[in-house]
């Protein structure tokens, strides 16, 4: 248990930030990739700069090199870093996006149907719209946070 606490504290201190986080997200989206892919994909001035950030990620246990020298993300290395996000193909999206879409569709459908059938349904629709608004607010908040990482 003591070793786990030490590893978690070390991981928290070495958590990627700034350009290193951008490199991690690039590798997460485009893995497996080579050093030049990272350099050109992120518009870095030199391969040594990309190499520096990749070395920091390897040291932190977030990225590894495969047998062919290509960089891949370590699957379970950063659950805290990507908390609240899901990888959908090559895109990282807020997890609340799925619930926002589902709830929006349900509220729109039942809202339109119920407006023509009962006198209390406008209140129901109002509460549902407020819930959808709160969920979309959270989704956009997470999306803005993701945009600052790019």
C-alpha positions in Angstrom: 0.0 0.0 0.0 2.8 2.3 0.8 4.3 1.7 -2.6 1.0 2.5 -4.3 0.8 5.8 -2.4 4.4 6.6 -3.5 3.6 5.7 -7.1 0.4 7.9 -7.1 2.4 10.8 -5.6 5.1 10.4 -8.2 2.5 10.2 -11.0 0.8 13.4 -9.7 4.1 15.3 -9.8 5.0 14.0 -13.3 1.6 14.5 -14.8 1.9 16.0 -18.3 1.3 19.7 -18.7 1.6 22.2 -21.5 3.4 20.9 -24.6 4.0 17.6 -23.0 0.3 17.1 -22.6 -0.3 18.2 -26.2 2.2 15.5 -27.3 0.5 12.9 -25.1 -2.9 13.7 -26.6 -1.4 13.5 -30.1 0.1 10.1 -29.4 -3.2 9.0 -27.9 -5.1 10.0 -31.0 -2.6 9.0 -33.7 -0.7 6.0 -32.2 1.4 4.3 -33.3 3.4 7.3 -34.5 7.0 8.3 -35.1 9.0 11.2 -33.8 8.6 13.1 -37.0 4.8 12.6 -37.0 4.7 14.2 -33.6 6.9 17.1 -34.7 5.0 17.9 -37.8 1.6 17.2 -36.4 2.1 19.7 -33.6 4.1 22.2 -35.6 7.2 21.8 -33.4 10.4 23.6 -34.6 12.7 20.6 -34.3 12.7 16.8 -33.7 14.7 17.3 -30.5 11.8 19.2 -29.0 9.4 16.4 -29.8 11.9 13.9 -28.5 12.3 15.8 -25.2 8.5 15.7 -24.6 8.3 12.1 -25.6 11.1 11.2 -23.2 9.2 12.9 -20.4 6.1 10.9 -21.2 8.1 7.7 -21.4 9.7 8.5 -18.0 6.3 9.2 -16.5 4.9 5.9 -17.8 2.3 7.5 -20.2 3.9 6.5 -23.5 6.2 3.6 -24.6 8.0 2.7 -27.8 7.0 -0.5 -29.6 9.4 -3.0 -31.3 9.5 -0.8 -34.4 10.4 2.4 -32.5 6.9 3.9 -32.8 5.3 5.6 -29.9 2.1 4.4 -28.4 0.2 5.4 -25.3 0.1 3.1 -22.3 -3.6 2.1 -21.9 -4.1 2.5 -18.2 -1.4 5.0 -17.5 -3.5 8.2 -17.2 -7.0 7.5 -15.9 -6.9 10.6 -13.6 -5.6 12.8 -16.5 -8.4 11.8 -18.8 -11.2 11.6 -16.2 -14.4 12.7 -17.7 -13.3 12.0 -21.3 -13.7 9.1 -23.7 -11.7 8.2 -26.8 -14.0 7.8 -29.8 -11.8 6.7 -32.7 -9.1 9.3 -33.0 -11.1 11.9 -31.1 -11.2 12.6 -27.4 -14.7 13.8 -26.3 -16.3 14.6 -22.9 -18.2 11.6 -21.6 -21.2 13.8 -20.8 -21.6 14.4 -24.6 -23.4 11.1 -25.0 -25.8 11.8 -22.1 -26.4 15.3 -23.4 -27.3 14.1 -26.9 -29.6 11.3 -25.5 -31.4 13.6 -23.1 -31.8 16.4 -25.7 -33.4 14.0 -28.2 -35.8 12.6 -25.5 -36.7 16.0 -24.2 -37.4 17.3 -27.7 -39.5 14.4 -28.6 -41.6 14.1 -25.5 -41.7 17.9 -25.1 -43.3 18.3 -28.5 -45.7 15.4 -27.9 -46.8 16.5 -24.5 -47.4 20.1 -25.3 -50.5 19.2 -27.2 -51.9 16.8 -24.6 -51.8 18.2 -21.1 -51.8 21.5 -19.1 -49.0 20.5 -16.7 -46.5 19.4 -19.3 -45.0 22.8 -19.8 -43.6 22.6 -16.3 -42.3 19.2 -17.0 -40.7 20.5 -20.2 -39.2 23.4 -18.3 -37.5 21.2 -15.8 -36.3 18.9 -18.5 -34.9 21.8 -20.5 -33.1 23.0 -17.4 -31.6 19.5 -16.9 -30.5 19.4 -20.5 -29.0 22.9 -20.2 -27.0 21.9 -17.1 -25.7 18.8 -18.8 -24.7 20.7 -22.0 -22.9 23.3 -19.8 -20.8 20.6 -18.2 -20.1 19.1 -21.6 -18.9 22.4 -23.0 -16.8 23.1 -19.9 -15.0 19.8 -20.4 -14.6 20.5 -24.1 -13.1 24.0 -23.5 -10.6 22.3 -21.1 -9.7 19.8 -23.8 -9.3 22.7 -26.3 -6.7 24.4 -24.0 -4.7 21.1 -24.1 -4.3 21.2 -27.9 
